[in-house]
Each structure stands twice: as structure tokens, then as C-alpha cells.
Amino acid sequence: MQAAHSFEDVAAQNSAHYADYRADWSFGQMAGRSHVMQRLFGQMRYTARHLRVATIEGERGTGKMLAARTLHEFGPRPQSPFVPCATAQLLDFQPAIALVPHRLTPKPEFSALPALKQSCRGTLVLTRIDELSPAHQASLLDLLQWIDHQHILRALDSIPHRVLCLSSQPLRKLGSTGALRSDLANRLTAIRFALPPLRERREDISLLADLFAQRFSETHGKPVRGLGPQALPHLYHYSWPGNVRELESVISSASLACHGQWIRPIDLPALTASPNPTSSAAEPLHNSAPDDDPNLDRAILRHIQRVLTRAEGNKLRAAKLLGISRSTLYRLLDSASITSAS
């Protein structure tokens, strides 16, 4: 389990804005500087060109479809079709398919499925795997075996090059409880990508928020650059049940309400505060007497001032210690809130 971080630690990591964005924090359109996302990007880079069947797991809103499209774009056929399809809908196209018991011989009925024709030599994405009935599970196993047989026969004009399965629940766990056939769970999770919920990658909140603000700015023509220094604590101490999708919605709403370049707390829609699972509730933010002040905005600014003192007033050195650019440090120092914290 990852060690807990104080808000001060994460705030120092999160202070970099869009101008400080680094290429290694992204993979395709996915973004993350957290250790768990960097490890995921490495796994995806290593396997993207070699996949035939793989599963992408993650809570709703974590970006499973975006991960599937990224694997497609970094695969050997990025210009080929990318076809998402609800699994049950696919298997219900021909009622006889769902009723045929599991067997090893190839089944020519599958060649009539529209989604297979559309995804020929490309990527077929099957969604809601965790919601399949027992009959659909048997049919999916038959379909995967039929596709394998077509690959052996080199009959590639009737099948997708790869099949990516999306699930909001861990398939191995479903297999162990009997909710999913164990042979199907084993087949689908031989290669598995797990997307973490946003509450477990809070150090990515500022990065993602700034990217969403930039995209909104480009789409709607507003000069919004990202989060202001006082807005981050409001996002950091929220539980994000809707994950990255919810964050994107919140930032879009805040960008629309924003009157300047930086999103302020007043621009954010109402968020119900929740305990921060990455830090102990009994642990104070700081040790010195002035830090008994629980205000999170001022905690960030006090930390900056402490680092400046440690750097003997050298702003370039302080920015390096904070992990931000010098221009970002100047913007924080020039903000009105630094005066109120002094």
C-alpha cells in the first residue's frame, strides 16, 4: 500500500501548471504524473503492439474507453477501424448464438455479426463485461475461440486484429466468486490493465484540471489557463466518486464561470467535502504553532515561504525544490492570498 502523503507534500507536487507540462506525463491523450499512472503507461507502451485480447478494468469514469483508444493508436494498425460495442448487444444479434453451448469447433455464425465486419483488421472494444449473463459469458468464450481459430487459418478479412474488453469490476474477483465463469475470467485477464480511481492518484488532480481547462479554452475561445492557487485544496479534499469524468465536468463548469485566466474557488461548482484518505486525520499539517491554522490555502503558501527561507531567498532554487517552474512560483507569490498568509 502506498505511503500516506500530507497535503503539503502533494500541493508542492501539484503546483506546476500547463506551461510546465512534461511529455513523459502523458501517453496518447492520457495524462498522469503519479507513480501508478507512470507504471500503467509503461505497461501500455510495452504491450500495445502485441495485444490480441486484453482487459481494461476500472471504476466508472476512470477513462477505460480512452485507454482502449490509446492502445489502438499505439498498436500496429492505428489507421484501422476502432469499434466500441456493448457485449450483450453484440451477442444478441443472432439469438441462436447466445443459446449454443460452449464447444471447441469454429462457429461460422459469428462471421455475420456486424461489429466483427466493422472492426475487421482493427480493434473491437467490448464493454460491460462484468454485467454479462451466464449465457452471454458462454457465447463470448465461443466468440474468442472462433476468432483465435480464424487467426490460425489466416482468415483475417472477417475478424478484428484485437479485442479489448472493458469492465468496471475486477474480473478475477468475479471469477473467484462465481459471478463470472472462471475459464472466461482467466482468458480475459491474461493481459490486464487496471485504471486507478482518482482518489488514489490525487497528485494528478492539478495536472488533469489544467489540461481540461486548456482544452475548454481552445474549444470555447476563453483565456482560461488552469487552476488558481486557492482552488486546488477544494478539489484535493473531495472524494471524486465520478473519477476523472467528474473532474472534467467540474473544470468545464468552472472554466465557463471563470472571468480571468485562473480558476478561483468561487468559480467551482459546489463539492461536498470528504475526508482525505491519503493522510491521517489526527496528524497536524505542520508542527509549529502558527500552523494550527487549518486553512488549506494558507498551508500551501506557508510551505512556499518555508522553502524560500530554506533556499535563502533564491527563487530559482526554491522553484526547483518545489518541483515547479520559476514563473509558477512568481505567480503564486504575486497572488493576493500570499499577502493574507503573511
C-alpha positions as CSV (number, residue, x, y, z in Angstrom):
1,M,0.0,0.0,0.0
2,Q,1.3,3.4,-0.9
3,A,2.6,5.6,1.9
4,A,0.3,8.5,3.1
5,H,1.2,12.0,2.0
6,S,0.4,15.2,3.7
7,F,-1.5,17.8,1.7
8,E,1.7,19.9,1.8
9,D,3.6,17.2,0.0
10,V,1.0,16.8,-2.7
11,A,0.5,20.5,-3.0
12,A,4.2,21.0,-3.8
13,Q,3.9,18.4,-6.5
14,N,0.7,19.8,-7.9
15,S,1.8,23.4,-8.2
16,A,3.1,23.0,-11.8
17,H,0.6,24.3,-14.4
18,Y,0.0,23.6,-18.0
19,A,3.2,25.6,-19.0
20,D,5.2,23.1,-17.0
21,Y,3.7,20.0,-18.6
22,R,6.2,17.3,-19.4
23,A,5.9,14.9,-22.3
24,D,6.6,11.8,-20.0
25,W,3.4,12.7,-18.0
26,S,1.3,11.6,-21.0
27,F,0.6,8.6,-23.1
28,G,-1.6,9.5,-26.1
29,Q,-4.4,11.6,-24.7
30,M,-4.0,10.0,-21.2
31,A,-2.1,12.1,-18.6
32,G,-0.7,11.3,-15.1
33,R,2.5,12.1,-13.2
34,S,1.6,9.7,-10.3
35,H,3.6,6.6,-9.8
36,V,0.6,4.3,-10.5
37,M,-0.1,6.1,-13.8
38,Q,3.6,6.1,-14.9
39,R,3.7,2.4,-14.3
40,L,0.5,1.9,-16.3
41,F,1.9,3.9,-19.2
42,G,5.0,1.7,-19.2
43,Q,2.9,-1.4,-19.3
44,M,0.8,0.0,-22.2
45,R,3.8,1.1,-24.2
46,Y,5.4,-2.3,-23.8
47,T,2.4,-4.3,-24.9
48,A,0.4,-2.1,-27.3
49,R,1.9,-3.5,-30.5
50,H,1.5,-7.2,-29.4
51,L,-2.0,-7.5,-28.0
52,R,-4.7,-9.8,-29.3
53,V,-7.0,-10.0,-26.3
54,A,-6.8,-7.8,-23.2
55,T,-9.0,-6.4,-20.4
56,I,-9.1,-2.8,-19.2
57,E,-10.6,-2.6,-15.6
58,G,-11.5,0.5,-13.6
59,E,-14.4,2.2,-11.9
60,R,-16.8,4.2,-14.0
61,G,-15.3,7.5,-15.1
62,T,-11.7,6.4,-14.9
63,G,-11.1,6.5,-18.6
64,K,-11.4,2.9,-19.8
65,M,-12.5,3.8,-23.3
66,L,-9.7,6.4,-23.6
67,A,-7.2,3.8,-22.6
68,A,-8.6,1.4,-25.2
69,R,-8.3,4.1,-27.9
70,T,-4.7,4.8,-26.8
71,L,-3.8,1.1,-27.1
72,H,-5.3,1.1,-30.6
73,E,-3.4,4.3,-31.6
74,F,-0.1,2.9,-30.4
75,G,-0.7,-0.5,-31.9
76,P,0.5,-1.8,-35.3
77,R,-2.7,-0.6,-37.1
78,P,-3.6,2.9,-35.8
79,Q,-5.5,3.8,-39.1
80,S,-7.7,0.7,-38.9
81,P,-11.3,0.7,-37.5
82,F,-11.9,1.3,-33.8
83,V,-15.3,-0.1,-32.9
84,P,-16.8,0.0,-29.4
85,C,-19.8,-2.3,-28.8
86,A,-21.9,-3.4,-25.9
87,T,-21.1,-7.0,-25.4
88,A,-24.6,-8.2,-24.7
89,Q,-25.9,-6.3,-27.7
90,L,-23.3,-7.9,-29.9
91,L,-24.1,-11.4,-28.7
92,D,-27.8,-10.9,-29.0
93,F,-27.7,-10.0,-32.7
94,Q,-28.3,-13.7,-33.6
95,P,-30.4,-15.3,-30.9
96,A,-29.0,-18.7,-31.8
97,I,-25.5,-17.7,-30.9
98,A,-26.4,-17.0,-27.3
99,L,-28.1,-20.4,-26.9
100,V,-25.4,-22.6,-28.5
101,P,-23.5,-24.4,-25.7
102,H,-19.7,-24.0,-25.4
103,R,-17.7,-26.1,-27.9
104,L,-14.2,-26.0,-29.4
105,T,-15.1,-26.2,-33.1
106,P,-15.3,-23.0,-35.1
107,K,-18.7,-21.4,-35.5
108,P,-19.4,-19.8,-38.9
109,E,-22.4,-18.0,-37.4
110,F,-20.1,-15.4,-35.8
111,S,-19.0,-14.1,-39.2
112,A,-22.4,-12.5,-39.7
113,L,-22.0,-10.2,-36.7
114,P,-22.0,-6.5,-37.9
115,A,-19.4,-5.4,-35.3
116,L,-16.9,-8.0,-36.4
117,K,-17.3,-6.8,-40.0
118,Q,-16.9,-3.2,-39.0
119,S,-13.8,-3.9,-36.9
120,C,-12.1,-6.1,-39.5
121,R,-8.3,-5.9,-39.0
122,G,-8.8,-3.2,-36.4
123,T,-9.9,-3.1,-32.7
124,L,-13.2,-4.3,-31.3
125,V,-13.9,-2.9,-27.9
126,L,-16.4,-4.9,-25.8
127,T,-18.0,-3.0,-22.9
128,R,-19.8,-4.1,-19.7
129,I,-18.1,-7.5,-19.5
130,D,-18.9,-7.6,-15.7
131,E,-22.7,-7.4,-16.4
132,L,-22.9,-10.5,-18.7
133,S,-25.4,-13.3,-18.1
134,P,-24.2,-16.9,-17.9
135,A,-25.5,-17.5,-21.5
136,H,-23.7,-14.4,-22.7
137,Q,-20.5,-15.5,-20.9
138,A,-20.6,-18.8,-22.7
139,S,-21.2,-17.1,-26.1
140,L,-18.3,-14.7,-25.5
141,L,-15.9,-17.6,-24.8
142,D,-17.1,-19.2,-28.0
143,L,-16.5,-15.9,-29.9
144,L,-13.0,-15.5,-28.6
145,Q,-12.2,-19.1,-29.6
146,W,-13.6,-18.6,-33.0
147,I,-11.5,-15.5,-33.5
148,D,-8.4,-17.5,-32.4
149,H,-9.3,-20.2,-35.0
150,Q,-9.7,-17.6,-37.7
151,H,-6.2,-16.2,-36.9
152,I,-4.8,-19.7,-37.2
153,L,-6.5,-20.1,-40.6
154,R,-5.2,-16.6,-41.6
155,A,-8.8,-15.7,-42.4
156,L,-8.1,-12.1,-41.3
157,D,-10.7,-10.4,-43.5
158,S,-13.5,-11.3,-41.2
159,I,-12.2,-10.6,-37.8
160,P,-10.7,-7.8,-35.7
161,H,-7.0,-7.8,-35.1
162,R,-7.5,-7.3,-31.4
163,V,-10.3,-7.4,-28.8
164,L,-10.3,-5.2,-25.8
165,C,-12.8,-5.9,-23.0
166,L,-13.9,-3.2,-20.5
167,S,-15.1,-3.9,-17.0
168,S,-16.0,-1.7,-14.1
169,Q,-15.2,-4.6,-11.7
170,P,-12.1,-6.8,-11.4
171,L,-12.8,-9.9,-13.5
172,R,-10.6,-12.2,-11.5
173,K,-12.6,-11.4,-8.4
174,L,-15.8,-12.0,-10.2
175,G,-14.4,-15.4,-11.4
176,S,-13.4,-16.4,-7.8
177,T,-16.9,-15.6,-6.6
178,G,-18.7,-17.4,-9.4
179,A,-20.3,-14.3,-10.9
180,L,-18.1,-14.9,-14.0
181,R,-17.0,-18.2,-15.5
182,S,-13.5,-18.9,-14.2
183,D,-12.3,-20.0,-17.7
184,L,-13.6,-16.8,-19.2
185,A,-12.0,-14.7,-16.4
186,N,-8.7,-16.4,-17.0
187,R,-8.9,-15.9,-20.7
188,L,-9.7,-12.2,-20.5
189,T,-7.2,-11.3,-17.8
190,A,-4.1,-12.9,-19.2
191,I,-3.2,-9.3,-20.1
192,R,-4.9,-6.8,-17.9
193,F,-4.7,-3.0,-17.4
194,A,-6.0,-1.6,-14.2
195,L,-7.0,2.1,-14.1
196,P,-6.9,3.6,-10.6
197,P,-9.7,5.8,-9.2
198,L,-8.9,9.5,-9.0
199,R,-8.9,9.4,-5.2
200,E,-5.8,7.1,-5.4
201,R,-3.9,9.4,-7.7
202,R,-4.6,12.8,-6.2
203,E,-1.2,14.1,-7.3
204,D,-2.7,14.1,-10.8
205,I,-5.6,16.4,-10.0
206,S,-3.9,19.7,-10.8
207,L,-2.3,18.3,-14.0
208,L,-5.6,17.0,-15.2
209,A,-7.5,20.1,-14.2
210,D,-5.1,22.3,-16.1
211,L,-5.3,20.1,-19.2
212,F,-9.1,20.2,-19.1
213,A,-9.1,23.9,-18.7
214,Q,-6.8,24.3,-21.6
215,R,-9.0,22.1,-23.8
216,F,-12.0,24.1,-22.8
217,S,-10.2,27.3,-23.6
218,E,-9.3,26.1,-27.1
219,T,-12.8,24.8,-27.8
220,H,-14.7,27.8,-26.5
221,G,-12.3,30.6,-27.0
222,K,-11.9,31.6,-23.4
223,P,-8.4,32.6,-22.0
224,V,-8.6,30.1,-19.1
225,R,-5.1,28.6,-18.3
226,G,-5.9,26.4,-15.3
227,L,-6.3,26.3,-11.5
228,G,-5.5,29.4,-9.4
229,P,-3.5,28.7,-6.2
230,Q,-6.6,28.7,-3.9
231,A,-8.7,26.4,-6.0
232,L,-6.6,23.2,-5.6
233,P,-7.5,22.5,-1.9
234,H,-11.2,22.4,-2.8
235,L,-10.5,19.7,-5.4
236,Y,-7.9,17.8,-3.4
237,H,-10.2,17.1,-0.4
238,Y,-13.1,15.8,-2.5
239,S,-13.7,12.1,-2.9
240,W,-14.4,12.1,-6.7
241,P,-16.9,9.3,-6.9
242,G,-17.3,10.0,-10.6
243,N,-13.5,9.9,-11.1
244,V,-11.8,11.7,-14.0
245,R,-15.0,12.1,-15.9
246,E,-16.5,14.1,-12.9
247,L,-13.3,16.2,-12.7
248,E,-13.6,17.1,-16.4
249,S,-17.2,18.1,-15.9
250,V,-16.3,20.3,-12.8
251,I,-13.5,22.0,-14.7
252,S,-15.7,22.7,-17.7
253,S,-18.3,24.3,-15.5
254,A,-15.6,26.3,-13.6
255,S,-14.0,27.4,-16.9
256,L,-17.3,28.7,-18.1
257,A,-17.8,30.7,-14.9
258,C,-14.2,32.0,-14.8
259,H,-13.7,35.7,-15.6
260,G,-9.9,35.6,-15.8
261,Q,-7.1,33.2,-16.7
262,W,-7.1,31.2,-13.4
263,I,-10.0,29.3,-11.9
264,R,-10.9,30.6,-8.4
265,P,-12.8,28.8,-5.6
266,I,-15.8,30.9,-6.4
267,D,-15.8,29.5,-10.0
268,L,-16.0,25.9,-8.8
269,P,-19.4,24.2,-8.5
270,A,-20.4,23.1,-5.0
271,L,-18.5,20.0,-3.9
272,T,-19.3,18.0,-0.8
273,A,-16.0,17.8,1.2
274,S,-14.9,14.3,2.2
275,P,-12.1,13.0,4.4
276,N,-8.7,12.8,2.7
277,P,-7.8,9.1,2.7
278,T,-4.1,9.8,1.9
279,S,-3.4,11.5,5.2
280,S,-4.2,10.8,8.9
281,A,-7.0,12.9,10.4
282,A,-5.1,13.1,13.7
283,E,-1.9,14.3,12.1
284,P,-1.5,18.1,12.0
285,L,-0.4,19.8,8.8
286,H,2.7,21.3,10.4
287,N,4.4,21.3,13.7
288,S,5.0,25.0,14.5
289,A,2.3,27.0,16.4
290,P,1.2,29.2,13.5
291,D,0.4,26.0,11.6
292,D,-2.5,25.3,13.9
293,D,-4.5,27.3,11.4
294,P,-6.5,24.7,9.4
295,N,-6.9,26.8,6.3
296,L,-5.6,24.8,3.4
297,D,-4.9,27.7,1.1
298,R,-2.7,29.3,3.7
299,A,-1.0,26.0,4.3
300,I,0.2,25.9,0.7
301,L,1.5,29.5,1.0
302,R,3.3,28.9,4.3
303,H,5.0,25.9,2.7
304,I,6.2,28.1,-0.2
305,Q,7.5,30.6,2.3
306,R,9.4,27.9,4.3
307,V,11.0,26.6,1.1
308,L,12.1,30.2,0.2
309,T,13.6,30.6,3.6
310,R,15.5,27.3,3.1
311,A,16.7,28.5,-0.3
312,E,17.9,31.8,1.4
313,G,15.5,33.8,-0.8
314,N,16.8,32.3,-4.1
315,K,13.6,31.9,-6.1
316,L,15.2,29.7,-8.8
317,R,16.5,27.3,-6.2
318,A,13.1,27.4,-4.3
319,A,11.2,26.6,-7.5
320,K,13.5,23.6,-8.1
321,L,12.9,22.3,-4.6
322,L,9.2,22.8,-5.0
323,G,9.2,21.0,-8.4
324,I,7.6,23.9,-10.2
325,S,8.8,26.5,-12.7
326,R,10.1,29.9,-11.6
327,S,7.2,31.6,-13.5
328,T,4.7,29.5,-11.5
329,L,6.5,30.5,-8.3
330,Y,6.3,34.2,-9.2
331,R,2.6,33.8,-10.0
332,L,2.0,32.2,-6.6
333,L,4.0,35.0,-4.8
334,D,2.1,37.7,-6.7
335,S,-1.3,36.3,-5.8
336,A,-3.4,38.2,-3.3
337,S,-3.6,35.2,-1.0
338,I,0.2,35.4,-0.2
339,T,-0.4,38.7,1.5
340,S,-3.2,37.4,3.7
341,A,-1.0,34.5,4.7
342,S,2.0,36.6,5.7
